Amino acid sequence: MRKADPEVERLAELLRTFIRAAGLSLRDLDEKLGLSPSYASRLLKGDLRLRHLLQVLQVLGVAPGAFFELAFPKAERQEADVRLVQEVRRAMGQAPPAPQTKRRRDNDLDRRIRNALRRLLREAGEPEPPEDEPEDEPENSQ
């Protein structure tokens, strides 16, 4: 087997990390996937097929979007990637998303964090904070 590209190796390493964290052996993974006994080993060495990667993520209970975001954080993406995505969206007839202001991004992030915390509190059986809690005003408005 030829050496995997750096991006594929990065995905395989992250996948190995998730599998170790889940406490699964290669044999366990092969059984859960219903694939040949040696396929999980090849998969973890970088012989990735998208449908099998998605199957493994499903077995692990990991959302594909979260997996790829961990593998390729936004901070590492190049401006060229943004332009490429915009070109693809245009070619598909999709309008590019409206640019967000810093305040809007912060508000979106705050909302997502609050929703995640509420979900965790629900799962832990703890009471949720009220929906209409006043937001803290920033100390320095500059």
Sequence and secondary structure as in RCSB ss.txt:
>XXXX:A:sequence
MRKADPEVERLAELLRTFIRAAGLSLRDLDEKLGLSPSYASRLLKGDLRLRHLLQVLQVLGVAPGAFFELAFPKA
ERQEADVRLVQEVRRAMGQAPPAPQTKRRRDNDLDRRIRNALRRLLREAGEPEPPEDEPEDEPENSQ
>XXXX:A:secstr
     HHHHHHHHHHHHHHHHHT  HHHHHHHHT  TTHHHHHHTT   HHHHHHHHHHHT  HHHHHHHHS GG
G  HHHHHHHHHHHHHTT        HHHHHHHHHHHHHHHHHHHHHHTT     TT      S   
